[in-house]
Amino acid sequence: AQKVTQAQTEISVVEKEDVTLDCVYETRDTTYYLFWYKQPPSGELVFLIRRNSFDEQNEISGRYSWNFQKSTSSFNFTITASQVVDSAVYFCALSEEAENNDMRFGAGTRLTVKP
Amino acid sequence: EPEVTQTPSHQVTQMGQEVILRCVPISNHLYFYWYRQILGQKVEFLVSFYNNEISEKSEIFDDQFSVERPDGSNFTLKIRSTKLEDSAMYFCASRTVHNQPQHFGDGTRLSIL
């Protein structure tokens, strides 16, 4: 069975600090997909990134970067020079190709960026 | 860019009443999903639907729940006799073929009184 663990329930930083959100996953499948979503106070899920299990290349998009390491089953998310607008709940999620691609979410990390 | 749309954005219902949450998936999508998020908790998978039938459902999706695709565009989630614990945000999602990402709607917040 697939499982996603986000051990950090809440993180609070001051603006301009860098912050890393951890995500550890479990799966028996060899083909799977990892995701990060942002959920602002308004409640919608904002897609940030999708990574498939065969692509271990790290990705950078502006202030966001993702570190995928299959050896440790981790897919961590770093925000560089955080801003107040980054305050939200961030969810990591996993879907297995063999399991109809149903997405299983972690418990989420609430990030608060203070001015 | 095409979007998944959900209506209403907020639904308030008396306990014991039936409620139908509506979703219009992206038009060329083939796989449809419902997820639930109780306030302050994680997003949980409810059910997936393909080729006019349920392909998988979670333990949350009991006999009180049903899904339907009544026409070529809508995908509905029905809760027959709502309970207080059904209060949550319900997200609809859809995708095209097998390994493509799911697109989520903005959710319907269901409040049971």
Chai-1 contact restraints between the chains, C-beta under 6 A:
chainA,res_idxA,chainB,res_idxB,connection_type,confidence,min_distance_angstrom,max_distance_angstrom,comment,restraint_id
A,G43,B,M89,contact,1.0,0.0,6.0,A-B,restraint_1
A,G43,B,G107,contact,1.0,0.0,6.0,A-B,restraint_2
A,E44,B,D106,contact,1.0,0.0,6.0,A-B,restraint_3
A,L45,B,F104,contact,1.0,0.0,6.0,A-B,restraint_4
A,R50,B,P101,contact,1.0,0.0,6.0,A-B,restraint_5
A,N100,B,S48,contact,1.0,0.0,6.0,A-B,restraint_6
A,N100,B,S55,contact,1.0,0.0,6.0,A-B,restraint_7
A,N100,B,E56,contact,1.0,0.0,6.0,A-B,restraint_8
A,D102,B,F45,contact,1.0,0.0,6.0,A-B,restraint_9
A,D102,B,S48,contact,1.0,0.0,6.0,A-B,restraint_10
A,D102,B,E56,contact,1.0,0.0,6.0,A-B,restraint_11
A,F105,B,K42,contact,1.0,0.0,6.0,A-B,restraint_12
A,F105,B,V43,contact,1.0,0.0,6.0,A-B,restraint_13
A,A107,B,K42,contact,1.0,0.0,6.0,A-B,restraint_14
A,G108,B,K42,contact,1.0,0.0,6.0,A-B,restraint_15
